[in-house]
Amino acid sequence: GKSRERLEDVDPDDVDAVMRALDLDRGVSSCGVEGCKNMIHLIGSNCRHCKLRFCVGHVVPELHGCGKAAKEEARATWMLEQAQAREEARLRQQGRPLETGWKQHKSAVLKNE
């Protein structure tokens, strides 16, 4: 294969040379959805659930098979926010500072998961 060029040595108008210098010409080059041929070198995103790389059209978890993981993450986030709101309301009623009590509550909630 071609040797890797240093970025400062390549012509900025030579897209292929710039991609080689940035090491973007190796590895997966198309979307992780089977049959999708969209290139993902420069415009693409990694899914935080499955860690694969997808084109802009398939990056939404529900569009490439990670819908259940995304739903579970959203539910866990919502439940934590609800716990925070309940704790803040309880602390307000007691006239205690919100931040200190919530940090203690959050660590207790996370320990029980």
Sine and cosine of phi, psi and omega as CSV:
sin_phi,cos_phi,sin_psi,cos_psi,sin_omega,cos_omega
0.00,0.00,0.09,-1.00,0.01,-1.00
-0.97,0.24,0.59,-0.80,0.02,-1.00
-0.97,0.26,0.45,-0.89,-0.02,-1.00
-0.95,0.30,0.76,-0.65,-0.01,-1.00
-1.00,-0.06,0.43,-0.90,0.07,-1.00
-0.99,0.13,0.69,-0.73,-0.07,-1.00
-0.83,0.55,-0.65,0.76,-0.04,-1.00
-0.94,0.34,-0.23,0.97,-0.02,-1.00
-0.99,-0.12,-0.11,0.99,-0.08,-1.00
-0.99,-0.16,0.42,-0.91,0.06,-1.00
-0.95,0.30,0.85,-0.52,-0.04,-1.00
-0.88,0.47,-0.30,0.95,0.03,-1.00
-1.00,0.07,-0.16,0.99,0.01,-1.00
-1.00,-0.06,1.00,-0.05,-0.10,-1.00
-0.85,0.53,-0.68,0.74,-0.01,-1.00
-0.88,0.47,-0.67,0.74,0.01,-1.00
-0.92,0.40,-0.64,0.77,0.03,-1.00
-0.90,0.44,-0.68,0.73,0.01,-1.00
-0.90,0.45,-0.64,0.77,0.05,-1.00
-0.90,0.44,-0.67,0.74,-0.02,-1.00
-0.90,0.43,-0.56,0.83,0.01,-1.00
-1.00,0.03,0.02,1.00,0.01,-1.00
0.91,0.43,0.51,0.86,-0.01,-1.00
-1.00,-0.06,0.00,1.00,-0.03,-1.00
-1.00,-0.09,0.15,0.99,-0.01,-1.00
-0.92,-0.39,0.29,-0.96,0.10,-0.99
0.97,0.23,-0.39,-0.92,-0.07,-1.00
-0.92,0.39,0.77,-0.64,-0.04,-1.00
-0.90,-0.44,-0.23,0.97,0.01,-1.00
-0.84,-0.54,0.27,-0.96,-0.06,-1.00
-0.78,0.62,0.53,-0.85,0.01,-1.00
-0.96,0.28,-0.13,0.99,0.03,-1.00
-0.99,0.12,0.81,-0.59,-0.03,-1.00
-0.84,0.54,0.77,-0.64,0.02,-1.00
1.00,-0.03,-0.28,0.96,0.02,-1.00
-0.99,0.11,0.80,-0.60,-0.05,-1.00
-0.97,-0.26,0.15,0.99,0.01,-1.00
-0.90,0.44,0.71,-0.70,0.00,-1.00
-0.98,0.22,0.56,-0.83,-0.09,-1.00
-0.80,-0.60,0.25,0.97,0.00,-1.00
-0.82,0.57,-0.86,0.51,-0.11,-0.99
-0.99,-0.14,-0.57,0.82,0.00,-1.00
-0.87,-0.49,0.96,-0.30,-0.01,-1.00
-0.03,-1.00,0.27,-0.96,-0.01,-1.00
-0.66,-0.75,0.53,-0.85,0.07,-1.00
-1.00,0.02,0.66,-0.75,0.06,-1.00
-0.98,0.18,0.75,-0.66,-0.02,-1.00
-0.97,0.24,-0.17,0.99,0.00,-1.00
-1.00,-0.04,-0.78,0.63,-0.05,-1.00
-0.98,-0.22,-0.16,0.99,0.04,-1.00
0.94,0.35,0.13,0.99,0.07,-1.00
-0.99,0.11,0.28,-0.96,-0.01,-1.00
-0.97,-0.26,0.70,-0.72,-0.07,-1.00
-0.75,-0.66,0.40,-0.92,0.10,-1.00
-0.95,0.31,0.17,-0.99,-0.02,-1.00
-0.86,0.51,-0.56,0.83,-0.03,-1.00
-0.96,0.29,-0.34,0.94,-0.05,-1.00
-0.86,-0.51,0.16,0.99,-0.09,-1.00
-0.95,0.32,-0.41,0.91,0.02,-1.00
-0.90,0.44,0.81,-0.59,-0.10,-0.99
-0.78,0.63,-0.63,0.78,-0.02,-1.00
-0.92,0.40,-0.34,0.94,-0.04,-1.00
-1.00,0.03,-0.19,0.98,-0.01,-1.00
-0.77,-0.63,0.25,0.97,0.12,-0.99
0.97,-0.25,0.08,1.00,0.01,-1.00
-0.96,-0.28,0.36,0.93,-0.03,-1.00
-0.85,0.52,-0.66,0.75,-0.02,-1.00
-0.91,0.41,-0.69,0.73,0.01,-1.00
-0.90,0.44,-0.65,0.76,0.01,-1.00
-0.91,0.41,-0.64,0.77,0.02,-1.00
-0.90,0.43,-0.68,0.73,0.02,-1.00
-0.90,0.44,-0.65,0.76,0.03,-1.00
-0.91,0.42,-0.68,0.73,0.01,-1.00
-0.89,0.45,-0.64,0.77,0.02,-1.00
-0.90,0.43,-0.69,0.72,0.01,-1.00
-0.89,0.45,-0.65,0.76,0.04,-1.00
-0.90,0.44,-0.71,0.71,0.01,-1.00
-0.88,0.47,-0.68,0.73,-0.02,-1.00
-0.90,0.43,-0.63,0.78,0.03,-1.00
-0.92,0.40,-0.65,0.76,0.04,-1.00
-0.90,0.43,-0.62,0.78,0.03,-1.00
-0.91,0.41,-0.66,0.75,0.04,-1.00
-0.89,0.46,-0.65,0.76,0.03,-1.00
-0.89,0.45,-0.70,0.71,-0.01,-1.00
-0.89,0.46,-0.67,0.75,0.03,-1.00
-0.90,0.44,-0.67,0.74,-0.01,-1.00
-0.92,0.40,-0.65,0.76,0.03,-1.00
-0.89,0.45,-0.65,0.76,0.03,-1.00
-0.90,0.44,-0.67,0.74,0.02,-1.00
-0.89,0.46,-0.69,0.72,-0.01,-1.00
-0.92,0.39,-0.60,0.80,0.05,-1.00
-0.88,0.47,-0.66,0.75,0.02,-1.00
-0.89,0.45,-0.53,0.85,0.01,-1.00
-1.00,0.05,-0.14,0.99,-0.01,-1.00
0.95,0.30,0.41,0.91,-0.01,-1.00
-0.99,-0.12,0.41,-0.91,0.05,-1.00
-0.88,0.47,0.67,-0.74,-0.08,-1.00
-0.95,0.33,-0.71,0.70,-0.16,-0.99
-0.89,0.46,-0.73,0.68,-0.05,-1.00
-0.88,0.48,-0.74,0.67,-0.02,-1.00
-0.90,0.43,-0.64,0.77,-0.03,-1.00
-0.93,0.38,-0.63,0.77,0.02,-1.00
-0.88,0.48,-0.65,0.76,0.03,-1.00
-0.91,0.41,-0.69,0.72,-0.02,-1.00
-0.90,0.43,-0.69,0.72,-0.03,-1.00
-0.87,0.49,-0.69,0.72,0.00,-1.00
-0.91,0.41,-0.58,0.81,0.03,-1.00
-0.92,0.38,-0.66,0.75,0.02,-1.00
-0.90,0.44,-0.71,0.71,-0.03,-1.00
-0.92,0.40,-0.52,0.85,0.03,-1.00
-0.93,0.37,-0.49,0.87,-0.04,-1.00
-0.99,0.10,-0.13,0.99,-0.04,-1.00
-0.97,0.25,0.00,0.00,0.00,0.00
